[in-house]
Amino acid sequence: MAMKSEPPILPVTIPFLGSSTKILGMALQTSNDDLPTTRLLISPSIQDDNPIERRPLLSKSLSFSGGIPTSLEVQRRDQGTFRSSDDNVSPLSNGGMQSTFSSNVEHAAAETYLITRLSLTLIRYLGLQMDHKVSRPGLLCNSIDAWLHSRLDLYLPKNSDGPKPVVAFVTGGAWIIGYKAWGSLLGQQLSERDIMVACIDYRNFPQGTMTDMIEDASRGIAFVCNNIAEYGGDPNRVFLMGQSAGAHISACTLIEQAIKEAREADNLSWSVSQIKAYFGLSGGYNLLSLVDHFHNRGLYRSIFLSIMEGEESLRAYSPEIVVQDPNVRSALSLLPRIILFHGTADYSIPPDASASFAETLRRLGVNAEAVLYEGKTHTDVFLQDPMRGGTDQMFEDLAATIHDGDEEALAKDALAPPRRRLVPECMLRLATAVSPF
């Protein structure tokens, strides 16, 4: 008799601002074996004493039963006396048309109310308490965005036999469309190898600029470093990783933190010494050499400079330039091992960006290397390859580095079955052709 497999669980969503040591919520389980082996907690849970009336989101007149309904059929259907289209239908009088119009307006208003209630209920379920005293236009939207981007998704391995290594991951998105859920494929892959993944969110432009993005990333890293043991993570094996814009943001965050520590700043919420290694995936680290490239690719110079807080800030937000400042040399000795992954067919951010940054770091005495993948595009190494299934070389290199020194984990990795294909190749090729990245 075959034993019933335990259903996997969805990702843990954790607020890391404010009171974050106790998470209220509920775990949602699914029997779909294809979903990640993770948990989802939504904080806090809301009880609504006024249940929403269940009504269809689409008008009944849009229901298709073999023919296009006439106005009279719609009216009678709404009245519960609908007759089949085979019946004789007389033309509507003007009064009937007015009645139908009024009925449609009423129906549209009811559905608008329903959607608004659903939206507000969703926000409440996500734990947001809306401030009704907001008076400045746009402030509420900014408050909602700041709240939404003060959370992280935590992907947990299915087994809990001992502390797990942890990857704090900052997603990409051209500094404009970044979102923690973009790391779901990585979270699923690594959790299957007994590695926890914390996908950190941050404010996007125009709700925030680089200062805000670095601040949010730093808070997420601090939460992981200081609280991950509560979720079964090993605080002595925390790895920092970023992809595309997230690689740039996380690199800026790491170097800024090292500089603060070297200058013995007060009230630091985490330490660079808590980061075992840094992985940059398809990132750009010298903005002076990329601003024109981005402009030609569609991220226009005026917008990019607004994200980076003006042209005068490009040097300050270019990790490759910052590390060459003689005044920060003492901070370089604090940096962990740095590994930069990049595809040679990446046209969004040229692979020279990673190769040049790694070379600069090595010249300054930092343990750094660039790993290039022949023929891989900007999204191949992060999206298409995981969806293709089989052997994913970047992923294998990542897992091997994280498990370095753990012979048991490396042995399990060697016996891990190839991942199954998630998407047909024709669809992946189409996605590559139409992707702006």
matplotlib code that plots the C-alpha trace (Angstrom):
import matplotlib.pyplot as plt

x = [0.0, 1.5, 2.0, 0.4, 3.1, 3.1, 1.8, 4.4, 3.9, 4.0, 6.6, 6.7, 5.9, 7.6, 7.5, 11.0, 10.2, 8.9, 7.9, 9.1, 9.9, 6.4, 4.5, 0.7, -1.0, -2.0, -0.1, -1.8, -1.2, -1.7, -1.6, 0.1, 3.4, 4.8, 4.7, 7.8, 8.4, 7.8, 5.3, 3.2, 2.2, 0.1, 0.2, -2.1, -5.3, -8.4, -11.9, -14.6, -18.0, -19.6, -19.2, -19.1, -22.1, -21.0, -21.8, -20.2, -17.4, -18.6, -22.1, -24.5, -25.0, -21.5, -22.5, -22.3, -24.9, -24.5, -25.7, -25.5, -28.2, -30.6, -31.4, -34.7, -32.9, -30.5, -33.3, -35.3, -32.2, -31.5, -35.2, -34.8, -37.3, -34.9, -36.3, -34.2, -33.2, -35.6, -38.6, -40.2, -38.7, -40.6, -38.7, -38.2, -40.1, -38.4, -39.4, -37.9, -34.6, -34.5, -35.2, -32.4, -30.0, -30.9, -30.5, -27.0, -25.9, -27.0, -25.2, -22.0, -22.2, -22.7, -19.7, -17.5, -18.4, -17.7, -14.2, -13.4, -14.5, -12.3, -9.3, -9.7, -10.2, -7.1, -5.1, -6.5, -5.6, -2.1, -1.8, -2.1, -3.8, -4.8, -4.4, -7.6, -6.1, -3.9, -4.5, -1.6, -2.3, -0.1, 0.9, -1.4, 0.0, 3.5, 2.7, 1.1, 4.1, 6.6, 4.6, 4.5, 8.2, 9.1, 8.5, 10.4, 9.5, 11.2, 11.6, 12.2, 13.5, 11.0, 13.2, 14.3, 17.2, 19.6, 20.3, 20.3, 22.5, 20.6, 20.7, 19.4, 18.3, 17.6, 15.7, 16.1, 13.7, 15.5, 15.1, 11.4, 9.6, 11.5, 9.4, 10.3, 8.2, 10.7, 12.9, 10.4, 12.2, 15.5, 13.8, 12.2, 15.4, 17.6, 15.1, 15.1, 18.9, 18.3, 19.1, 16.9, 16.2, 15.0, 13.7, 14.1, 11.8, 12.6, 10.9, 10.9, 11.2, 9.3, 8.3, 11.9, 15.4, 18.7, 19.0, 15.6, 16.5, 19.7, 18.0, 15.3, 17.9, 19.9, 16.9, 16.1, 19.6, 19.6, 16.4, 17.9, 21.2, 19.4, 16.3, 17.0, 17.8, 14.1, 13.2, 15.8, 18.5, 22.2, 23.3, 26.9, 26.1, 24.4, 25.0, 24.1, 22.9, 21.4, 20.3, 20.5, 19.4, 19.3, 23.0, 23.8, 21.6, 23.0, 26.6, 26.1, 24.5, 27.4, 30.1, 28.3, 28.0, 31.7, 32.6, 30.4, 32.1, 35.6, 34.7, 33.2, 29.8, 27.3, 24.0, 24.8, 22.0, 24.1, 27.8, 29.6, 31.3, 27.9, 28.0, 29.9, 30.0, 28.4, 26.9, 26.2, 24.1, 24.1, 24.8, 26.2, 28.8, 30.1, 27.2, 29.4, 30.0, 26.4, 24.2, 24.5, 24.1, 20.9, 19.6, 20.1, 18.3, 15.2, 16.0, 16.3, 19.0, 16.7, 14.8, 18.0, 19.5, 16.4, 16.6, 20.3, 19.5, 21.3, 24.4, 26.6, 25.6, 26.6, 30.1, 28.8, 26.5, 29.1, 30.7, 33.6, 34.5, 33.8, 36.2, 39.1, 38.8, 42.0, 39.8, 37.9, 40.8, 40.4, 36.8, 37.9, 39.5, 36.1, 34.4, 33.5, 34.3, 32.7, 31.6, 30.0, 27.9, 27.2, 26.1, 28.3, 25.2, 23.8, 22.8, 21.0, 24.1, 27.3, 29.4, 32.3, 30.6, 31.1, 34.6, 35.8, 34.5, 36.0, 39.4, 39.3, 38.5, 41.3, 43.8, 42.8, 43.3, 39.6, 38.9, 36.8, 36.1, 33.8, 32.2, 30.9, 28.4, 28.9, 25.9, 23.6, 21.4, 20.4, 17.5, 18.7, 20.7, 17.8, 14.6, 14.8, 17.4, 15.5, 12.3, 14.1, 14.9, 17.8, 21.2, 21.4, 25.2, 24.8, 22.6, 25.0, 27.9, 25.9, 24.8, 28.4, 29.8, 27.1, 27.7, 31.5, 33.0, 29.8, 30.6, 27.2, 25.4, 27.7, 27.1, 23.3, 23.8, 25.6, 22.7, 20.0, 17.8, 17.6, 14.9, 11.9, 11.0, 8.4, 7.8, 8.0, 11.1, 9.1, 7.5, 11.0, 12.3, 9.3, 9.8, 13.5, 12.5, 10.0, 11.7, 13.0, 15.9]
y = [0.0, 3.3, 5.8, 9.2, 11.9, 14.8, 18.0, 20.6, 24.0, 27.5, 30.3, 32.1, 35.8, 37.7, 41.4, 42.4, 46.0, 46.7, 43.8, 40.8, 38.1, 36.8, 36.1, 35.6, 33.9, 30.7, 28.1, 27.3, 23.8, 22.3, 18.8, 19.9, 18.2, 20.6, 23.6, 24.7, 23.0, 26.1, 27.8, 30.9, 32.9, 36.0, 38.4, 39.2, 37.1, 39.2, 38.2, 40.0, 40.1, 41.4, 38.7, 39.9, 39.0, 36.4, 37.7, 37.0, 39.3, 39.2, 40.3, 37.4, 38.9, 37.7, 34.0, 32.1, 29.4, 29.0, 32.4, 36.1, 37.0, 39.8, 42.6, 41.0, 37.7, 39.5, 41.2, 38.1, 36.1, 38.7, 38.4, 34.6, 34.0, 33.5, 31.6, 29.8, 31.7, 29.4, 31.2, 34.1, 37.4, 40.6, 43.9, 46.0, 49.2, 52.4, 51.9, 48.4, 49.8, 52.4, 49.7, 47.5, 50.5, 51.2, 47.6, 47.5, 50.6, 49.1, 45.9, 47.7, 49.8, 46.6, 44.9, 48.0, 47.9, 44.2, 44.7, 47.6, 45.5, 42.6, 44.9, 46.4, 42.9, 41.7, 44.6, 43.8, 40.2, 41.2, 43.0, 46.6, 49.1, 52.0, 55.5, 57.4, 60.7, 60.9, 64.2, 64.7, 63.2, 60.1, 59.6, 56.7, 55.0, 55.5, 54.2, 51.1, 50.6, 51.0, 48.5, 46.0, 46.2, 45.8, 42.0, 38.9, 35.5, 32.6, 29.3, 26.4, 22.9, 20.2, 18.4, 20.2, 18.0, 20.6, 24.2, 25.0, 27.4, 30.5, 32.7, 36.3, 37.1, 40.6, 40.3, 42.3, 44.4, 47.4, 49.3, 49.8, 46.4, 44.5, 42.1, 39.4, 36.8, 36.9, 34.7, 31.9, 29.6, 30.0, 29.5, 26.3, 25.0, 25.7, 24.5, 21.1, 21.0, 21.8, 25.5, 28.2, 31.3, 34.6, 36.8, 40.4, 43.1, 46.8, 50.0, 50.6, 53.8, 56.2, 55.2, 55.1, 55.8, 54.1, 55.3, 53.7, 50.5, 50.1, 50.9, 48.2, 45.6, 46.3, 45.8, 42.6, 41.3, 42.4, 40.4, 37.3, 37.6, 38.2, 36.0, 33.2, 30.7, 30.9, 29.4, 26.6, 28.6, 28.6, 32.2, 31.1, 30.2, 33.2, 34.0, 37.3, 37.1, 39.6, 39.4, 42.2, 45.4, 43.4, 42.4, 46.1, 47.0, 44.2, 45.0, 48.6, 47.5, 45.1, 47.7, 50.5, 48.2, 47.3, 51.0, 51.7, 48.9, 50.1, 53.5, 52.0, 53.4, 53.0, 51.1, 48.7, 46.2, 43.5, 42.8, 42.0, 39.2, 37.4, 37.1, 33.9, 34.9, 37.2, 36.1, 38.6, 37.3, 39.3, 42.6, 46.0, 47.6, 50.6, 52.9, 55.4, 52.8, 51.6, 54.7, 55.2, 51.4, 51.5, 54.5, 52.7, 49.6, 51.7, 52.7, 56.3, 58.5, 60.9, 58.1, 56.3, 59.4, 60.0, 56.5, 57.1, 60.5, 62.6, 62.3, 63.4, 60.2, 57.7, 57.3, 56.8, 54.0, 52.3, 49.6, 49.1, 52.8, 53.0, 50.2, 52.0, 55.0, 55.0, 56.2, 52.9, 50.4, 49.3, 48.2, 45.9, 43.5, 43.0, 41.8, 38.1, 36.0, 37.5, 35.4, 37.1, 34.9, 36.2, 35.0, 35.9, 36.6, 39.1, 42.2, 43.9, 44.2, 43.1, 40.3, 42.7, 44.4, 41.3, 40.5, 44.1, 44.3, 40.9, 42.0, 45.3, 43.5, 40.9, 43.7, 45.3, 42.0, 40.8, 37.2, 37.6, 35.8, 36.0, 32.9, 33.3, 31.0, 30.7, 31.7, 32.5, 35.6, 38.0, 35.8, 32.4, 31.8, 32.9, 32.0, 29.9, 27.4, 26.5, 26.1, 23.9, 21.3, 18.9, 20.2, 23.9, 24.7, 28.0, 26.5, 23.5, 26.0, 28.0, 24.9, 23.5, 26.8, 27.0, 23.3, 23.6, 21.7, 19.8, 16.4, 14.9, 17.7, 17.5, 13.7, 14.4, 17.0, 14.5, 12.0, 14.6, 13.7, 16.1, 18.7, 18.2, 20.6, 23.2, 24.9, 23.6, 24.8, 26.6, 28.8, 29.5, 30.5, 32.8, 34.4, 35.0, 36.6, 39.1, 39.7, 43.3, 42.0]
z = [0.0, -1.1, 1.7, 1.3, 0.9, 3.2, 1.4, 1.0, 2.5, 0.9, 1.7, 5.1, 4.7, 7.6, 8.5, 9.5, 10.6, 14.1, 16.3, 14.4, 16.9, 17.2, 14.0, 14.2, 11.3, 9.8, 7.7, 4.4, 3.1, -0.3, -1.7, -5.0, -5.0, -7.5, -5.1, -3.1, 0.3, 2.2, 4.6, 4.4, 7.4, 7.0, 9.9, 11.5, 10.8, 10.5, 11.5, 9.6, 11.4, 8.2, 5.5, 2.0, -0.2, -2.8, -6.2, -9.6, -10.6, -14.3, -15.3, -15.9, -19.4, -20.2, -19.6, -22.9, -23.7, -27.4, -28.6, -27.8, -25.3, -26.1, -23.7, -22.8, -22.1, -19.8, -18.0, -17.5, -16.5, -13.7, -12.6, -12.4, -15.2, -18.1, -21.1, -23.6, -26.8, -28.7, -27.2, -29.0, -27.9, -28.5, -28.9, -25.8, -25.3, -24.3, -20.8, -20.8, -22.2, -19.4, -16.9, -18.3, -18.3, -14.6, -13.8, -15.5, -13.6, -10.3, -11.1, -12.1, -8.9, -6.8, -8.4, -8.0, -4.3, -4.1, -5.7, -3.4, -0.4, -1.6, -2.0, 1.4, 3.0, 1.2, 2.6, 6.1, 5.8, 4.8, 8.2, 7.1, 9.4, 7.2, 8.7, 8.0, 9.1, 6.0, 4.3, 1.8, -1.6, -2.3, 1.3, 1.8, -1.3, -0.2, 3.3, 1.8, -0.5, 2.4, 4.4, 1.6, 1.0, 4.7, 4.5, 3.3, 2.1, 3.9, 2.1, 4.5, 3.7, 4.4, 7.0, 10.1, 11.2, 12.5, 11.6, 7.9, 5.9, 4.8, 1.7, 2.1, -1.4, -2.9, -6.1, -9.3, -11.3, -12.8, -9.5, -10.5, -10.5, -7.9, -5.7, -3.3, -5.1, -8.0, -5.9, -5.7, -8.1, -6.3, -3.0, -4.2, -5.7, -2.7, -0.1, -1.8, -1.1, 2.6, 2.2, 3.6, 1.4, 2.7, -0.2, 1.0, -0.4, -0.9, -2.0, -5.8, -7.7, -7.5, -4.0, -3.1, -4.4, -3.8, -0.2, 0.6, -1.2, 0.6, 3.9, 3.3, 2.2, 5.3, 7.5, 5.8, 6.2, 9.9, 10.5, 8.9, 10.9, 14.2, 14.0, 11.6, 14.4, 15.4, 12.1, 12.0, 10.3, 11.2, 12.0, 11.4, 7.8, 6.3, 2.7, 0.9, -2.7, -5.2, -8.8, -11.4, -9.7, -6.5, -7.0, -7.2, -4.2, -2.0, -3.0, -2.0, 1.2, 2.0, 1.3, 3.1, 6.2, 6.0, 5.9, 8.9, 10.9, 9.9, 11.2, 14.4, 13.9, 16.7, 16.8, 13.9, 13.5, 11.8, 11.1, 7.8, 9.8, 9.9, 6.1, 5.1, 1.3, -1.2, -4.5, -7.2, -10.2, -13.4, -11.5, -12.5, -10.2, -12.0, -12.9, -14.7, -17.4, -17.5, -17.5, -21.3, -21.9, -19.8, -21.7, -25.0, -23.6, -22.5, -18.9, -19.9, -18.4, -16.7, -14.9, -14.0, -12.5, -10.5, -9.1, -8.2, -6.7, -9.3, -11.5, -8.6, -6.7, -9.4, -8.0, -4.4, -5.7, -7.8, -5.6, -8.0, -7.6, -3.9, -3.0, -4.8, -2.5, -0.3, 2.7, 2.8, 2.4, 6.1, 5.3, 2.5, 4.9, 6.5, 3.3, 2.9, -0.1, -3.2, -6.2, -9.2, -11.7, -15.1, -18.6, -21.6, -23.7, -21.2, -23.1, -20.2, -18.1, -20.0, -18.4, -18.2, -15.3, -13.1, -14.5, -14.0, -10.4, -9.5, -10.9, -9.0, -5.8, -6.3, -7.0, -3.6, -1.7, -1.5, -2.1, -5.3, -8.5, -11.6, -13.0, -16.5, -18.2, -22.0, -24.1, -21.1, -21.2, -18.4, -17.4, -18.5, -15.3, -13.1, -14.8, -18.0, -16.8, -13.6, -15.7, -18.2, -15.5, -15.8, -14.7, -13.9, -13.7, -11.9, -9.3, -8.8, -8.4, -5.9, -3.8, -3.9, -2.5, 0.3, 1.3, 1.1, 4.0, 4.7, 3.3, 4.1, 2.3, -0.7, -0.9, -0.9, -3.7, -5.8, -5.5, -6.1, -9.1, -12.0, -11.7, -13.9, -16.7, -15.8, -19.1, -22.7, -24.6, -27.2, -24.6, -23.0, -26.4, -27.0, -23.5, -24.3, -27.6, -26.1, -22.8, -22.4, -20.2]

ax = plt.figure().add_subplot(projection="3d")
ax.plot(x, y, z, "-o")
ax.set_aspect("equal")
plt.show()
